[in-house]
Amino acid sequence: MRVTADPQTHQVTYELPVGDTLLDMNTLIGQHISMTHSGVINCVHCGRKTKKSFNQGYCYPCLTSLAQCDSCIIKPEKCHYHEGTCREPEWGEQNCMSDHFVYLANTGNLKVGITRHVQDTVSSRWMDQGASQAMVMLRVPDRLTSGLVETLCKDFIADKTNWRTMLKGTPENQDLEAKKTELLQAIAPELDKLRQQKGLQAISEVNSECVQIAYPVEQYPEKIKSINLDKTPSFSGVLLGIKGQYLILDEDRVINMRKYAGYQLEVCTG
């Protein structure tokens, strides 16, 4: 689903691409919806039909050839562009050799992460992860450096979202400013070593405010039951909310829509 946030309230709006149409999902909350997977899956990059989707929407040839599907996308500290072995050097130049931000987020548990874009103060990555609070800590010059900094932080804080915890409700607010100070102090010795390697100006602290993000949810599930389109190609129910990339339905059901990118769906409302 495509996500945007109101620049003033930071309320998240969701749009689901269905064919050539963008379906406004926020307006469907509280309504009965049904979705049916036709059995057809198209690669989100090349469009070819595929029996199995990899890495949230790619066919196997794209999985093994695209830079955006390489393992270093999941583990940025293993970025190998500088070694001259990037699968697609032009893509790497555009996407990896540019400023990245290291951030803190509250997704039900406190986590550290990286993002390339912080537009209108709210990163789409924060919204995709269902963060209720987020704050930028550092700016670095490339993806590799962001991964190395994130690795330093992992000894003190998680780098993954617990999606079940995220879907349990709106977490208690945390003092991200204090957590940021605490974390930067903890990694200071190793961060200084990294600055000596990359250049003193390569890693800079960002003075930013904590962003509060609101999601369109009327009711959270008590006991989460995940819908798998490959096993249950058709489902229906009342849409109770959306958070992260998850639709929340009645009877404690949820479905991760990003997981099924490229799946041909028929969506009915009312």
Disulfide bonds with the S-S distance in Angstrom:
none
